[in-house]
Amino acid sequence: MATFLYRLGRAAFRRRRLVVLLWVALLAVVGFGATQAEAPSDKPFSVPGIEAQHAIDLLNERTPEAAAGGASARIVFRAPAGQQIDSAANKAKVEQVVGALKGTDQVADAADPFVAGTVSKDHTTAYSAVAYREAANALHESTRDTLSHAAQKGRDAGLTVEVGGDALEADAGPGSGEIIGIMIAAVVLIVTFGSLIAAGLPLLTALIGVAVGVTGITALAGVFDLSPSTSTLAMMLGLAVGIDYALFVVSRYRTELTKGHEPEDAAGRAVGTAGSAVVFAGLTVVVALAGLAVVNIPMLTEMGLAAAATVAIAVLVALTFVPAMLGFAGKRIFGRKHRKRTALRESAQAAGGSADRSAPKANMGTRWARFVLRRPVMVLVLGVIGLGALALPATGMELGLPDDGQKSTDTTQRRGYDLLTESFGPGFNGPLLVVVDATRQHNGPAAAAEVTQALSRVEGIASIDPATFDKAGDTAIITVTPNSKPSSTATKDLVHAIRDTADQTRARTGADTLVGGSPALNIDFSQRLNDALLPYLALVVGLAFLLLLAVFRSVLVPLKAALGFLLSVAASLGAVVAVFQWGWFGELIGVDQTGPIMSMMPIFLVGIVFGLAMDYEVFLVTGMREAYVHGESPREAVVSGFRHGARVVTAAALIMIGVFAGFIGAADSMIKMIGFGLASAVLLDAFVVRMTLVPAVLALLGKAAWWLPKWLNRILPNVDVEGEGLRRHLGDDASPVRDVDAERDPVRV
């Protein structure tokens, strides 16, 4: 592979104008396709195969007027101090607000609180339940504006009016997070390379790759009916890995130039060596993202496959567009001062001076590697204990989906949530819908009465509303209000208790009873993700283990990589729990309200961080294997790997951390949690696991680290990621090549 990539890199360098023209043409084509593509059909969030989703689908089928799958809003009214909300004057003000919504676009129903009886016992607060025909992501901006203006009318009339629910939730789209990430990446690249051209090239090529990927997703959104959020993960990851992959190739190109190679040859060597690592690192990311399909949640599948395609584009950009741009940069990839020093040195040598043969000065990576090698046991023990301590909070992790109670107190949704909790009890923010399907027995009223009586014996229920029926009278809806908040463990226990009761009533009535509503949907969704986590982890780690087995031709190195990844993910999940669930140091990043961890967080963290962790493993350990294969001792090989790779891996990790940390400042608690989790995971994996525990473990393993059974060595393909075949092809490798196959005895270290 290295030889093929070497030829590809040289060809891209030599025909740079054609390569750049092809990429620009591709961007233009997909951009034109995106502008001409039909918008995808509006579809609500769904999780096939869970009971709560079945309840929603059944209600949409039998009672479409109830808009069970549509967006909802709760307009909460509170009278001025000393007044009652149902006084004649205040009642007229409330009815004016509700009347402004009735009959408007996309509104299915806006309930009058005085008719529906949604007035608090102290007569100070009331709320109107507004149902929409479309899901929240399908509401028009004018519909949201109508809701906001109606609420403002009530405020102008002297009432306290707040709006909860998902109807006001707009798609955030690209924001300041990406801009902050790009700015941090630019600073890191300038410090790393000391050249504006070298710093700007990875940014430019990454933006081209992201633009092609995201516009391609937009162009295909109508064809494959993709949701509007599909490109979110693709944009975040495409930017991060695009910069990193270009960074590795550019850094290797500079190294080859310092060895005296001509620019075209240096570009070919950079793509042949660093490019090989990029290919396999990209493959691990693609495997991890595409593996999200095993969860069987359409939204996650779409996001995973779209992000995987964008990462694949980033790999192609690094192998073709980057060497083409290097052709335009040439030796200007170095800063002016470096070029001047090089010219003076070459002039001195041409005049008959002797070349400087002194040993290169040890850089920070070399010094750190030697420190770890002197005390491998101590470093390993401290690192594992530290990560284990950070992981402890994860044992108490509670999963759920964020609701209005976790929003900032500056938002109307949070203020409305608090008013409802204060006046009606916490359960009013998340009622349960018990759906009784008696179509087979045609005994709807009798079955509903039996279920209602059974529910009255279940503990944890604040109130049970009378059953309402569809037009045929065979499907009943019973609204149950818990006496606990939606995201609490008590509500989860209540949902399970009601379902146990439903099994008993089914035996007596023959009617199917389903539990729906937002709390039940959140509980079932969290359980689906929890059940899928271990199979997903096994699939991703297993496939990546096979890839790394072929890359490093070792059993223990891939095993060590996987175990280190599990440590870093567990520690980062522990940090997320400590901050967002327990509230430790939450005020430092603007966490206003603690609560359960977002259900998708563990599986997102596993999928994304595993791919990125394997990036650092491949880029760092490839250099070590390269040195070991060419005759260095195991300990010397570790130092060589750090000498050439630590600076670049550090820069790559800092860029990733910067991109993800840019989202911590978001107002949305879910985005804030994702940004914090990914940034902390990259920090721990890159600097604690890859750059601390990895050299310690390799020092203790010695030659055993590169052990591979002979029978397995014979059947594994030789991917030549360290470029040994390329050196033989070029005929410039004077260093001895170690016969690793002759050293397969793991005991003789």
Secondary structure, DSSP 8 states (H G I E B T S, - for coil): -HHHHHHHHHHHHHTHHHHHHHHHHHHHHHHHHHHHS----------TTSHHHHHHHHHHHH-GGG-TTS-EEEEEEE--TT--TTSHHHHHHHHHHHHTTTT-TTEEEE--HHHHT-B-TTSSEEEEEEEESS-GGG--HHHHHHHHHHHHHHHHTT-EEEEEESTT-----S-HHHHHHHHHHHHHHHHHHS-HHHHHHHHHHHHHHHHHHHHHHHHHHHHHT--TTHHHHHHHHHHHHHHHHHHHHHHHHHHHHHTT--HHHHHHHHHHHHHHHHHHHHHHHHHHHHGGGGG--HHHHHHHHHHHHHHHHHHHIIIIIHHHHHHHHGGGGS-HHHHHHHHHHHHHHHTT-----S-----HHHHHHHHHHHSHHHHHHHHHHHHHHHHGGGGG--EE---GGGS-TTSHHHHHHHHHHHHH-GGGGS-EEEEEE-TTTT-HHHHHHHHHHHHTTSTTEEEE---EE-TTS-EEEEEEEESS-TTSHHHHHHHHHHHHHHHHHHHHH--EEEEESHHHHHHHHHHHHHHHHHHHHHHHHHHHHHHHHHHH--SHHHHHHHHHHHHHHHHHHHHHIIIIIS-TTGGGGT--S---EETTHHHHHHHHHHHHHHHHHHHHHHHHHHHHHTT--HHHHHHHHHHHHHHHHHHHHHHHHHHHHTTTT-SSHHHHHHHHHHHHHHHIIIIIIIIIIHHHHHHHHGGGGG---HHHHHHS----TT-HHHHHHHT---S----GGGG--TT--
